[in-house]
Structures are given as C-alpha cells and as structure tokens.
Amino acid sequence: MISAAKIINALPQDDELQLKSLEKLLRITKKNEKKKLDIALKALHKLNLISINSSNCIRLNSQNTAITGRIRCSSKGYCFAVRENGEDDIYIRDQHLNKAWHGDLVLVKITKEGIKRRSPEGVIQCILERNTESLLSLITQSGSKLIAKPLDDRLLSEIELLPNDKNYIDNDQEQNIVEVKVNRYPIAQLEAQGEVLRKLPI
C-alpha cells in the first residue's frame, strides 16, 4: 500500500528525483500501482508539499510549513496532533480532522497560535500514514446497511460492511463482536468500508 509518508520519505531533501527513479525506490511496477502513485503525487502537489516540473522531476517543497504529528483522540472526542519534536500538542477541532483517525500520522497547518496555557490550533492538510488496518467492532443493522461500530471510542467513524457479513449477526446484540478489516478509509463524502475477518467469543 502506497502512503504519503513513504512517498515523502523516498524523496531527497535537497535534490529532485525522476518519476521513474521514485517508482523504482517504492518498488512500483504494476499499472494500477503507478496510477495510484500518480493520484497521490497530484494531491501532494496541490497541497504544495512537492513540486513537479515538465520533465517529471519531483522535489520536496522547502517552503512548506506543515508540521508532522500523530493524532491522539480522547473518548470525549477531543483530538490533538502530537508533534514528533516534543513541542506543544496542536488542538484539532472536529471539522478540521479531515477524516483522520486516532493514531494516524498527519501533516498539520497551524491556524491559531497558542496563547498563555492554551494549545495552538490547526487543520489537517494530509494523512501521511494510516495506523488502523483492523479493529474490534460491534455489528449493528441500520436500515438496509450493516454497520460496524468500533469498540475503541477514540475512533470516531463507523464502518459500512459487506451484505454477506449479516451472517455474523446474532439475536443477542451483545454477542455481535467481530474483528473488521478496513478496505476503504473515509474520504470526502464516502464513509469507511470493511469486511468481517472473524467473530470473537465473549
């Protein structure tokens, strides 16, 4: 799986890199993988994190002021980006999470500096790396949809399941605990999707 973190880490700090060389570093050979890389590079370019010239040479943007951090959410819904350099955590409001989950590695732009004892505030520009690949959930039926509600209340999204996962629902709601694999993370107006890996005995 190609993550923004892998792409950025593969680029030299003070030099440019040919697209072909980047594909080789990331061990990308298949057509669909190259297409995904192209989409990721266009997104990073739009965010002004990288520059791409007409010769398909890619360079990190040295003027970018985004800060790398790891998202930490509380069960009450408060979320912060914990900086790698140990400086003050950055408070992220719900509307500025941009679909990031607890544990994700992100790039944050500070929108309001910290005053006195208040934390600085920021908005997530880019999710560099997802932290959660599978999670424990409770299956529920919501209309015609099957929904997995994460047991970890720091994860603020529900996951839509496949129709055949209905087989894992028991009449006793408290017994419907499963491990869910995330197939698609939430993006834009699309919700997260996943499938049940196994049912867990209580």
C-alpha positions as CSV (number, residue, x, y, z in Angstrom):
1,M,0.0,0.0,0.0
2,I,1.4,3.4,-1.0
3,S,1.2,6.0,1.8
4,A,2.1,9.7,1.5
5,A,4.7,9.1,4.2
6,K,6.5,6.5,2.0
7,I,6.5,8.9,-0.9
8,I,7.8,11.9,1.0
9,N,10.5,9.7,2.8
10,A,11.7,8.4,-0.6
11,L,12.3,12.0,-1.9
12,P,15.8,13.6,-1.2
13,Q,15.8,16.7,1.0
14,D,17.8,19.0,-1.3
15,D,17.5,17.5,-4.7
16,E,15.0,16.4,-7.3
17,L,14.1,12.8,-8.3
18,Q,12.9,11.4,-11.6
19,L,9.5,9.8,-11.5
20,K,11.0,6.5,-12.8
21,S,13.5,6.6,-10.0
22,L,10.8,7.1,-7.4
23,E,8.8,4.2,-8.8
24,K,12.0,2.0,-8.5
25,L,12.6,3.1,-4.9
26,L,9.0,2.3,-4.0
27,R,9.1,-0.9,-5.9
28,I,6.1,0.0,-8.1
29,T,5.8,-2.0,-11.3
30,K,2.1,-2.6,-11.9
31,K,-0.1,-0.3,-13.9
32,N,-2.7,0.1,-11.2
33,E,0.1,0.9,-8.6
34,K,1.5,3.6,-11.0
35,K,-2.0,5.1,-11.3
36,K,-2.3,5.3,-7.5
37,L,1.1,6.9,-7.3
38,D,0.1,9.5,-9.9
39,I,-3.0,10.4,-7.9
40,A,-1.0,10.7,-4.7
41,L,1.6,12.9,-6.4
42,K,-1.1,15.2,-7.8
43,A,-2.6,15.5,-4.4
44,L,0.7,16.3,-2.7
45,H,1.5,18.8,-5.4
46,K,-1.9,20.5,-4.9
47,L,-1.2,20.8,-1.2
48,N,2.1,22.5,-2.1
49,L,4.1,19.7,-0.4
50,I,6.1,18.8,-3.6
51,S,6.7,20.4,-7.0
52,I,6.7,18.5,-10.3
53,N,8.3,20.0,-13.4
54,S,7.6,19.3,-17.1
55,S,10.4,16.6,-17.1
56,N,8.6,14.6,-14.4
57,C,11.2,15.5,-11.8
58,I,9.8,15.7,-8.3
59,R,11.2,17.9,-5.4
60,L,10.1,18.4,-1.8
61,N,8.9,22.0,-1.2
62,S,11.3,23.5,1.3
63,Q,8.9,26.4,1.9
64,N,6.2,24.1,3.3
65,T,5.5,24.9,6.9
66,A,3.2,21.9,7.7
67,I,4.1,20.1,10.9
68,T,4.2,16.3,11.3
69,G,2.2,14.8,14.2
70,R,0.4,11.7,15.4
71,I,-3.3,12.1,16.1
72,R,-4.4,11.3,19.6
73,C,-8.1,11.4,20.4
74,S,-9.9,11.0,23.8
75,S,-13.1,9.1,24.5
76,K,-14.8,12.5,24.9
77,G,-13.9,13.5,21.3
78,Y,-11.0,15.9,21.9
79,C,-8.3,15.4,19.3
80,F,-4.7,16.6,19.3
81,A,-1.8,16.2,16.9
82,V,1.2,15.2,19.0
83,R,4.4,16.6,17.4
84,E,7.4,14.4,16.8
85,N,9.8,17.1,18.1
86,G,8.1,17.2,21.5
87,E,6.7,20.7,21.2
88,D,3.1,21.7,22.3
89,D,0.4,19.4,21.0
90,I,-1.9,21.0,18.4
91,Y,-5.6,21.0,19.1
92,I,-7.7,19.8,16.1
93,R,-11.4,20.6,16.0
94,D,-13.8,18.0,14.6
95,Q,-14.4,19.9,11.4
96,H,-10.6,20.1,10.8
97,L,-9.8,16.4,11.3
98,N,-10.4,15.7,7.5
99,K,-11.3,12.0,8.2
100,A,-8.1,11.3,10.2
101,W,-8.4,8.6,12.9
102,H,-6.8,8.2,16.3
103,G,-3.1,7.0,15.7
104,D,-2.8,8.3,12.1
105,L,0.4,10.2,11.1
106,V,-0.6,13.6,9.6
107,L,0.6,16.9,8.4
108,V,-0.9,19.8,10.3
109,K,-1.1,23.5,9.4
110,I,-1.3,25.8,12.5
111,T,-4.2,28.2,12.1
112,K,-4.1,29.8,15.6
113,E,-1.0,30.1,17.8
114,G,-1.2,29.0,21.4
115,I,-1.8,31.8,23.9
116,K,-0.8,31.5,27.6
117,R,-1.8,28.0,28.6
118,R,-4.0,27.3,25.5
119,S,-2.7,24.9,22.9
120,P,-2.2,26.1,19.3
121,E,-5.0,25.1,16.9
122,G,-4.6,23.5,13.5
123,V,-6.1,21.9,10.5
124,I,-5.0,18.5,9.0
125,Q,-3.7,19.0,5.5
126,C,-2.7,15.4,4.7
127,I,-2.9,12.0,6.2
128,L,0.6,10.6,5.7
129,E,0.0,7.1,7.1
130,R,-3.0,5.2,8.4
131,N,-2.5,3.5,11.7
132,T,-5.5,1.2,11.9
133,E,-5.8,-1.8,9.5
134,S,-8.3,-3.9,11.5
135,L,-10.3,-3.2,14.6
136,L,-12.7,-4.8,17.1
137,S,-16.3,-3.7,16.5
138,L,-20.0,-4.3,17.3
139,I,-22.1,-5.2,14.3
140,T,-25.5,-3.4,14.1
141,Q,-28.2,-3.2,11.4
142,S,-29.0,0.4,10.3
143,G,-31.9,0.3,7.8
144,S,-30.6,-1.8,4.9
145,K,-27.0,-1.3,5.9
146,L,-24.7,-3.3,8.1
147,I,-22.6,-1.0,10.3
148,A,-19.5,-1.8,12.5
149,K,-19.2,0.4,15.5
150,P,-15.6,0.4,16.8
151,L,-15.2,-0.7,20.5
152,D,-12.4,1.8,20.8
153,D,-14.3,5.0,21.4
154,R,-11.3,7.1,20.3
155,L,-12.2,6.0,16.7
156,L,-14.9,8.4,15.6
157,S,-16.1,6.7,12.4
158,E,-18.4,3.8,11.8
159,I,-17.6,1.3,9.0
160,E,-20.0,0.0,6.4
161,L,-19.8,-3.7,6.0
162,L,-20.5,-6.1,3.1
163,P,-24.0,-7.5,2.8
164,N,-22.9,-11.1,3.4
165,D,-21.4,-10.1,6.8
166,K,-25.0,-10.3,8.0
167,N,-24.2,-14.0,8.8
168,Y,-22.2,-12.7,11.8
169,I,-25.2,-11.1,13.5
170,D,-26.7,-12.9,16.4
171,N,-30.0,-12.3,18.0
172,D,-28.2,-11.3,21.2
173,Q,-26.8,-7.9,20.4
174,E,-24.0,-8.2,23.0
175,Q,-22.6,-11.2,21.2
176,N,-22.0,-9.5,17.9
177,I,-18.4,-8.6,18.5
178,V,-16.1,-9.1,15.4
179,E,-12.7,-8.2,14.0
180,V,-13.2,-5.9,11.0
181,K,-10.6,-5.3,8.2
182,V,-10.7,-1.8,6.8
183,N,-11.0,-2.0,3.0
184,R,-11.5,1.8,2.4
185,Y,-10.8,4.6,4.7
186,P,-13.3,7.5,4.8
187,I,-12.6,10.1,2.1
188,A,-14.7,13.2,1.0
189,Q,-18.4,12.2,1.2
190,L,-17.6,8.4,1.2
191,E,-17.7,6.5,4.5
192,A,-15.3,3.8,5.6
193,Q,-15.9,0.3,4.3
194,G,-14.7,-3.0,5.6
195,E,-15.4,-6.7,6.0
196,V,-15.6,-9.1,8.9
197,L,-12.5,-11.2,9.4
198,R,-13.8,-13.3,12.3
199,K,-16.3,-13.4,15.1
200,L,-14.9,-13.2,18.6
201,P,-16.3,-15.2,21.5
202,I,-17.3,-13.2,24.6
